[in-house]
Amino acid sequence: MINLLKTKEIVQHTVDRGITNVENIHNSISLLVFSTISKIKPLSETTKTVENIHNITIDSVFDNMRNINKELGNWATKILQKD
């Protein structure tokens, strides 16, 4: 069981790192896109608004993925400890 708990920890940590890596890549790409579009004068104000909504939404999505990973890890630990 100890090996299974260690494996669970490794998997949970790997998933968390993966989420962070995808989030960083996503943020880099979206920053590039929004900064490019915001240079177009008629779109600059609207772009700022859309970017703010996007950032709030994306932060929530990635936070939820981390929370799901954490809860699945807790659930797995409880199941593994019952054996």
N, C-alpha and C positions, 0 to 999 in steps of 0.2 A: 504494500500500500504506500509506503514512503516513496518508492520510485514513481508511482502513479501521481502522487501529490507534487513531486518535483517536476514531472512531465507537464502536469496541469499548469504549474507556475510558469514554466518555460513557454508554453503555448499562449497563455494569457499575456505574458510580457511581449511576446513576438507580435501578437495581434495588436496590442497597444502601440508598439513601435510602428507597425504598419499603418495604423490609423494616423499617427502623427506625421509619418512620411507623406502619405497621400494628402493630408491637410496642408502641409508645407508646399507641396507641388501645386495643389489647387490654388492656394493663396498667391503663389508666385505668378501663375498664369493669369489669374483674374486681375491681379494688380497691373500686369502689363496691358491686358485688354482694356480695363477701365481707364488707365492713365492715357492710353492712345485715343480712346473715344472721347475723353474729356477735353482733348485738344481741339476738337471741332466745336467752334463757338456756339452754334445754335443748340448743341447737345450737352454742353458742359454742366449746366445746373441739373438737368434731368439725370445725367450720368452719375452725379454725386448722390442723388437721392436713391437711384437704383443700386449703386454700389453699397450704400449704407444698409439697405434692406437685404441685399445679397450677403453682406458680411454678418449681419445678425442671424440670418437663416443658416448660413454655413457653420457658424460657431455653434449654433444649437444642434445641427445635424451631427457634427463631429463629437460634441459633448455627449449626445445621446448614444452614439456608437461606443464611446468609452464606458458609459454607464452600463450599457448592455453587456459589454465584455466583463466588466467588474461583477455584475449580478450573475452572469453565467459562471464565472469563476467561483463565486460564493456558493452557488447551487452545486457545482461539481465537487467542491470541497466537502460539503455536507453529505453528498452521496458517497464519496470515497471514504469518509470517516465512519460511515455506518457499517462498512464491511469488516 
